[in-house]
Amino acid sequence: MFSEFFAEYNIPTPTKPLNQNGFTKWGGNNNNRYSAKLIGDDGIYLKDFVADFDKSWFPKRSTPLSSEEIQKRKAIATEAKKEADAIQRKQHEEAAIKASNDLKIYSKTGNSPYLERKKIKGHGEQYGTDNIAIPMHDIDGKFWNFETIPHDGGVKKGQFQAKRKGCFHVIGDLPKSKEIFVAEGFATAASVYEATNITTIAAFTAGNLDAVVSAIKLKYPEMVITIAADNDAWGEVNTGKIKAKEAALMHGINYILPIFRPELAEYKPTDFNDLHVHSGIDEVQRQLSHAFDDVTSVTDVQPNDSADSGVTDYVTSPDCGVTEDEESQIPTEMQCPCYVTV
């Protein structure tokens, strides 16, 4: 009955019958990634606890709904969302306790081949035998989760069922800052902070940028925020840029992308840590140095003819990590590749 809905959102078919009296869980570890219940005779409310996605869905009808039917649907869907949110809050609280206990096996001092390879210093990470752990807190400082990064730079992992949305890691002093950067990964945030000495937030994923910026703006409405975005030009979809731009437009802030020399194409660089590793911390500082100035719209930025800049004067190749014509010009020494979204 709901095959169209599941296919549209790439959700596996439930392994159990759905009902109206309670949530049915399936998928993922312990079969509780997805949770859904029926709404009336033909609708469904679903929550994905991993992606933190929820949706009410009804099949198309040949005749319009009455106002009473619309209100009834909304009321049932709202109640289902409240119930699902309560289930998720309970999971998050339990997972936070477990994560806190698990983090106790990590040391606050140590060495990491990962940090050495990324050419960054320590910024609040903790050290395990085979990995490092990056604590994740919400805007009020409550600990919820931690991300592990293997020493060999393998797959990064958060803790099972632990809260991620809106959680972040701070490098610097957030309450005392007037302006900050928000980046995706921990290494990127570290490079940005070390280059600028401006408080930098690690949001951990591109999809979490919006929630993190939203939380910061709500608590610190006067704070000036710039997203130091990943430039994932090597993939089929430039997720880093897309999500940064979406968050910037949503919150009326700016975002900035790293620019790479064409000869770095073999490394497929994407973020400001890659820029740090391959071009040096001074180049990171140069590209970020005017991020909080009154910047010019990118379409008005002129090519840089100086051979001292370390970049080409005009770049049209995707090797630079930029894919759109309006972003194909390298800024001058007095301008940064910062995109105005307000």
N, C-alpha and C positions, 0 to 999 in steps of 0.2 A: 504493500500500500504506500509506503514512504520511500520506495526505491529512487524516485526522482530527487527527493530531498537529500538522501544519503549520497547519491552520485554527484549532485551539485556541489556539495561541500567535502567530497572525498572522505566520507565517513564509512567505516565498515558496517555491514549489516549486523544488527543485534543478534546475539546468540540465544536470546530468551524472548518470550512474548512480552510486549509492552502492555501496561495497564494504566488506569486512571487513578488508582488509589495510592500509588507510591512510585518511586523511581526504580527503573531497571538499569543495572550497571553492566557494562561489558567493555572489552578492549583494554590493551595495555597490561601492565603488571597487576596481578591480583584481580583482573577483570573489572577495574573501576575507573578507567580513563573517561569513558562516556557514560552519561547518566541521562535518562529521558523518561518522560511520562506522557500519556495521551491527554489531549485537550479536546474534550467533547467527543464527537463521533468520528471526526476526520482530521484533527490537528495533532501536532506534536510539539513539545518543548524539549530541547536538548541542550546540555551543557558539556563542553569538553574541558575537563579539569586540568589537562596538561597545557593546552593552548590558551586556556582562559577565554574560551569562546562560548557564547550561548545564542540560541536562535529559536524563535517560535515560527512554525511553518504550517501552512494550510494549502491544500491543493486549489488550483484555479476553479472558479465556479462559472457556470454559464449565466447565472442570474445574480444580481447584486445582493449584498447582505443588507438586512435592515439595521437601523441604528441600534436596536436592542441586541441583535446578534453580534454586532461589532463590539459593543460594550461588554457583553458576556465573555467573548473571546479574550478581550484585553484583561478582564478581571482574573480569569483563570490562568492566563499566561503570567500575569504579575505575581500571583500567588505561587505558581510553580517556580518562578525565578527566586522569590524569597526563600523558598524551601531549599532549592539547589545552592543558593549562596550560603545558607546556614550549614549545609553539609560541607561545603568547601572551606568555610571558616574553621570548622571543627578539624578537618584534615590538616589545614595549615598550622593550627595551634599545636596539634600532636606532632607534626613533622618538624616544627621549630624546636620543640623540646628534644626530639631525637637528634636533630642537627647540632644543637648546642652540646649535647653529650658526645657526639661523634667528633666534634671539633677539638675536644679536650686532649685527644691523642696527638694533636699537632703542636709543634713548638713555635714560639714567637721569634726564635732566632735560628739561623741555619744558612745553608747555601743552596742555590738552585741553578743547574745548568740552563734552565729555561730563561731565567732572568739574565744570565750572562750572555746567552745567545741573542736576546732581545736588547742588550746593552742598556738595561734600565736598573735602577736602584730598588731597594725594598720600600714598599709603601703600604704597610699594614697587612701583608700576606702572612700566612703561617706555613710552617714547613713539615712535610711528611716524608716518609721513606722514599716514595716514588713520585711524589707530586707536591704541589703547593695548594693551599686553600685560601680563597679570597672571600672574606665574610661579606654578607649582604644584609643591609639594614633598610628600614623604611625611613620616611622623612622625619619621624619622631625619634629615630635612633634605636628602634626595636629590632633586635636580631631575628631574622627569619630563615636564613638559608646560607649556604656557602657553595662556591663553585670551585671544583678541583681542576688543576691544569697539570698534566703529567710533565715530568722533567724533560721528556723527549718532544714535548709540544703536541702530543696526541689529542684525542677527543676531550673537550671540556665538558664537565658534567655538574649539574646541580643535584640537590638531594631529592629523593623520591617524594612526591606529593608536597614538597615544600613550596612556599610562596615565592614567586619571582616577579610578578607584575608590580611595577612601582618601586621595587627594591634596587639598591645600588651600593656602590663602594666609593667612599670619598677619599680623595687625595688632596690634602690641604685642610682649610678651615672654612666650612660652608657657612655657618652663622655670621662670621666676620667678613665675608666676601661681598663686594658690590657687583662683581662680575665673575662669571664662571664659564668653563667649557663643559659640555657633556659629550662623552665619547661612547663608543660601543665597548670594546674589550679593555681588559685591565692593562695590558701592555701599551695599547694606544693611549689610554688615559695617563699612564706614567710618562710616556714620551712627551705628551702635550704639557704636562705639569713641569717636567724637568726643563723644557725649552722656554717656558713662559713664567714660571713661578706663580701661575694663576690657578686657583682651586679648580680641580677637574674631577668630574664624576664619571665612573664606569657604570654604564647601564647594562652591560653584559650582552645584549642582543639588540639588533636593529628594531625589532618589534617592540622592545621595551622603552624606546626613546620617548614616545608620546606620553606614556604613563609616568615616567620619571620627571620629564619636564613639567607635566601637569602638577605633580605633587610639589615640586620646587616652587613653581609660580604661585600656587595656592598659599604656601606658607611664607614665601618671600616675594611678594608681588612687585617690589621695586628692583629686584635683582635682574641684571642684564645677562642673558644667556646666549651663547653661541654653540651650536652643535658642531663638533669636530668630527665630521662624518667619514665613514669608510667609503671608498670609491671602488665598488665591486665591478669594474668594467670588464673583467675577464670572464664573467659568467654570462649566461643567457639573459639574466635579469640583474640589473644593478640595484640589488636590494638595499645596500647601504645608503645610496643616494636617494632612492625612492622614499624610504622610511624617514630619512632625515628631512627631506623636503616636505613630506606630509606633516611631520611634527612641527617644523618651522612655520608652515602656513597656518596650522591649527592654533599655534600660540603666539604668532606675531613676532617671531625671533629670526635670527639669521643662522645659516649653516655654511660651513666651509669644507671644501674637498682638497685633499692633497694632490699636488701636481708632480709628476715623475718625468725624468729625462727619458727619451726614447730608448737609450741604450740599456735601460733597466728592464726592458720588456721580458727578457728571459726569466726574471724572477717573479713576474706577475704580481707586482706590489699593489696593495689596496688601501693601506691606512697610514696614519702618521707615524706609527712605529716602524713600518717598512721604510718610510722616508728617513727616519732616524738611522736605521740599520745601514741603509745603502747610500745615503747622502750626507749623513751627519746631523748632529743636534742643532748646529747652526742653521742648516737649511730648514729644519722644522720651525725654529724660532723666526726665521725670515718670513716664511709663509704665513705664520700666525701673528706676526708682530702688529698688524693693523686690524685685527679682527674686531676690535671694539671701537675703532675710529668710525667717523661718518664715512662709510664706504660708498663707492660708486656702483651703480648697477652693472652687472657683468657685461651687458651688451655695450657699455660705454668704455670698458677697459681697453686700453691700447696695447699693442704688442711691445715687448721689451726688446730693444735693439742692442742692449749691452751684453757683451761677451762675458762680463764678469759675474753675471747672475747665475751661471751654471745651468741654465736651461735654454732651450731653443727659443728663437724670437717669435715663431709662429708655428703652432702644432696642429696638424690635421690628421695625424695617424692615431688610431686607437691605442698605440703603444704608450701614449702619454697617460692613459688611464681616464681620458675624457672622451665622451662619445657623441656629444651634441655640438652643433655648430656654434651655438651661443656661448659655449663654454670652452671653445677651442683656442682662446687667446691667453697667453701667459701674462700675468699682471706685472707692472713695473715694480721697482724696489719700494715705491711709496704706496702700492696698492696690493691688497691680498685677494686671493680667489674666494671672496666671501660673497654670498648671494643674498640680496635683500629680499625679504619676503613680507615686509610690512607695507 
